[in-house]
Amino acid sequence: MACRITELVIDCVDPQRLADFWCEVLGYVELGWDGDDALEIGPASGFGGAQPTVVFSRNDTPRRGQLPLHFDVNPTDRDQDAELERLFAAGARTADIGQTGEEHWHVLLDPEGNEFCLLRRRLDAAG
């Protein structure tokens, strides 16, 4: 037997704000709150399916330094340029981490400053 990722937990100051942003980015829905401090989002099928859910856990302690991991996302129904514009409209910002301009991806920040990358290759939404 092997394990698979079922949830990703992200500490944040404002769970609702990040949940709204990532629901827009990923096409996820709000699955519910665990008390007042943790909000879970995921595919409409809910927890336990092929895609992991994301839990935004309230933490008022500011984080220091770069996170040791980040999301990579791929467009599913448009090209990379159109998806980049959609992400900007949702609240993403460009991040400068020393890119050369030759990369095939864009480094972005979510509303709380967490880095993520928009990759070029378009994926099938069902996959």
C-alpha positions in Angstrom: 0.0 0.0 0.0 1.0 3.6 -0.5 -0.2 6.9 0.8 -1.5 9.8 -1.2 -2.0 13.4 -0.4 -5.6 14.1 0.7 -5.2 17.6 2.3 -2.8 20.5 2.1 -2.9 22.7 5.2 -1.8 26.4 4.9 -1.4 28.6 7.9 -2.7 32.1 7.1 -4.1 35.3 8.7 -7.4 35.4 6.8 -8.7 31.9 5.8 -11.8 33.3 4.0 -9.7 35.6 1.8 -7.3 32.9 0.7 -10.1 30.3 0.3 -12.0 32.7 -2.0 -8.8 33.3 -4.0 -7.9 29.6 -4.4 -11.5 28.6 -5.1 -11.4 31.0 -8.0 -7.9 29.8 -9.2 -8.6 26.0 -8.8 -12.4 25.9 -9.5 -12.9 24.5 -6.0 -15.8 25.1 -3.7 -15.9 25.9 0.0 -16.4 22.6 1.9 -16.9 24.1 5.4 -15.3 25.5 8.5 -13.8 23.5 11.4 -14.8 25.9 14.2 -13.8 29.5 13.5 -10.2 28.8 12.6 -9.9 26.4 9.6 -11.7 26.6 6.3 -11.5 23.7 3.9 -12.0 24.0 0.1 -11.9 21.3 -2.5 -13.5 19.8 -5.6 -17.3 19.6 -5.4 -17.0 15.9 -4.7 -15.4 16.7 -1.4 -12.7 15.1 0.7 -11.2 11.8 -0.3 -11.4 12.1 -4.1 -8.6 12.1 -6.5 -7.7 15.7 -5.9 -6.6 16.9 -2.5 -8.5 19.5 -0.5 -6.9 22.6 0.9 -7.4 23.7 4.5 -6.6 27.3 5.4 -5.8 27.4 9.1 -5.9 30.7 10.9 -2.5 31.7 12.4 -1.9 35.2 13.5 1.8 34.7 13.9 3.6 36.2 10.9 5.6 33.8 8.9 9.3 34.6 8.3 11.1 33.8 5.1 10.2 31.8 2.1 8.0 28.8 2.4 9.7 25.5 1.7 7.1 24.5 -0.9 4.7 26.1 -3.3 1.9 25.3 -5.7 2.4 24.9 -9.5 -0.8 25.3 -11.5 -1.5 24.7 -15.2 -4.3 26.2 -17.3 -7.1 23.9 -18.3 -9.3 25.8 -20.6 -7.2 28.6 -22.0 -3.6 29.4 -22.9 -1.1 30.6 -20.4 -1.4 34.3 -21.2 -5.2 34.3 -20.8 -4.9 32.3 -17.6 -2.3 34.8 -16.3 -4.8 37.6 -16.9 -7.5 35.7 -15.1 -5.2 35.1 -12.1 -4.3 38.8 -11.9 -8.0 39.7 -11.9 -8.6 37.2 -9.0 -5.9 39.0 -7.0 -2.6 37.4 -7.9 0.5 39.6 -8.1 3.9 39.1 -9.9 6.8 37.9 -7.8 10.4 38.7 -8.6 12.7 36.0 -7.3 15.4 36.6 -9.8 13.9 35.2 -13.0 15.8 35.7 -16.2 12.7 36.2 -18.4 13.5 33.0 -20.3 11.4 30.8 -18.0 8.3 29.0 -19.3 6.4 29.8 -16.2 5.3 32.9 -14.2 6.1 33.3 -10.5 3.1 34.8 -8.7 1.9 35.7 -5.2 -1.5 35.0 -3.7 -3.2 37.6 -1.6 -1.1 36.8 1.5 2.2 36.7 -0.4 2.5 32.9 -0.8 4.4 32.1 -4.0 3.0 29.9 -6.7 3.8 29.3 -10.3 1.7 29.3 -13.4 3.2 26.7 -15.8 2.7 26.8 -19.6 1.3 23.4 -20.5 -2.5 23.3 -20.8 -4.0 20.3 -19.0 -7.3 18.5 -19.4 -9.7 19.7 -16.7 -10.8 16.2 -15.9 -7.3 14.9 -15.5 
